[in-house]
Amino acid sequence: DGGITQSPKYLFRKEGQNVTLSCEQNLNHDAMYWYRQDPGQGLRLIYYSQIVNDFQKGDIAEGYSVSREKKESFPLTVTSAQKNPTAFYLCASSIDIHVDTQYFGPGTRLTVL
Amino acid sequence: KNEVEQSPQNLTAQEGEFITINCSYSVGISALHWLQQHPGGGIVSLFMLSSGKKKHGRLIATINIQEKHSSLHITASHPRDSAVYICAVRSLGGSQGNLIFGKGTKLSVKP
């Protein structure tokens, strides 16, 4: 089955530690996205990638970093510079950046203690 | 003021009721999306609209570009429709990759 996987589903980290969230897709999509969801707020774009070895900042990129070394993978690192890292993180992909319909992963709930 | 506003924020219905969720936006758009987020967190795309009306099963989505308004209707609602419904738009001036999301409408359908 084609789709997007994110792991782990729940992640706990101590304050001051960097943590990397995994996102893998086997849909052969060129574009991938990372969103953050907080209670009572709409999804906000952190980073997106149009193609391998390319990525762009979204609205709330500060304190985050990404890489796109492979078409299938778009990991997100939450660094210690992110002031409020506790949130629900969603990864998505689309055929390319010009196609609006995005396919979402199941999400990772990160809690920083 | 948010660029995408949804109403109501929360909605409780009895099984079988006709449900309407509204989305208003303040920017010019090239497309509007309705998404469904299940209690576990996963999100599914329901519709993408640029004009008129679309129907899929018991779900109907309409958009009025002049009034900058869209509605999502659910006919013969069922408890399995319980989810958060999210409206998102691609603004005409928006950068590639950037959808603007509403805060969502939490629907609970009671048996």
HADDOCK unambig.tbl for C-alpha pairs under 7 A between the chains (distance, minus, plus):
assign (segid A and resid 40 and name CA) (segid B and resid 103 and name CA) 6.16 0.50 0.50
assign (segid A and resid 41 and name CA) (segid B and resid 103 and name CA) 4.89 0.50 0.50
assign (segid A and resid 42 and name CA) (segid B and resid 101 and name CA) 5.16 0.50 0.50
assign (segid A and resid 42 and name CA) (segid B and resid 102 and name CA) 5.11 0.50 0.50
assign (segid A and resid 42 and name CA) (segid B and resid 103 and name CA) 4.06 0.50 0.50
assign (segid A and resid 42 and name CA) (segid B and resid 104 and name CA) 6.85 0.50 0.50
assign (segid A and resid 43 and name CA) (segid B and resid 101 and name CA) 5.81 0.50 0.50
assign (segid A and resid 45 and name CA) (segid B and resid 98 and name CA) 6.93 0.50 0.50
assign (segid A and resid 48 and name CA) (segid B and resid 97 and name CA) 6.57 0.50 0.50
assign (segid A and resid 97 and name CA) (segid B and resid 96 and name CA) 6.45 0.50 0.50
assign (segid A and resid 97 and name CA) (segid B and resid 97 and name CA) 5.98 0.50 0.50
assign (segid A and resid 103 and name CA) (segid B and resid 44 and name CA) 6.94 0.50 0.50
assign (segid A and resid 104 and name CA) (segid B and resid 42 and name CA) 6.83 0.50 0.50
assign (segid A and resid 104 and name CA) (segid B and resid 43 and name CA) 5.69 0.50 0.50
assign (segid A and resid 104 and name CA) (segid B and resid 44 and name CA) 6.77 0.50 0.50
assign (segid A and resid 105 and name CA) (segid B and resid 42 and name CA) 6.34 0.50 0.50
assign (segid A and resid 106 and name CA) (segid B and resid 41 and name CA) 6.08 0.50 0.50
assign (segid A and resid 106 and name CA) (segid B and resid 42 and name CA) 4.33 0.50 0.50
assign (segid A and resid 107 and name CA) (segid B and resid 41 and name CA) 6.37 0.50 0.50
assign (segid A and resid 107 and name CA) (segid B and resid 42 and name CA) 6.47 0.50 0.50
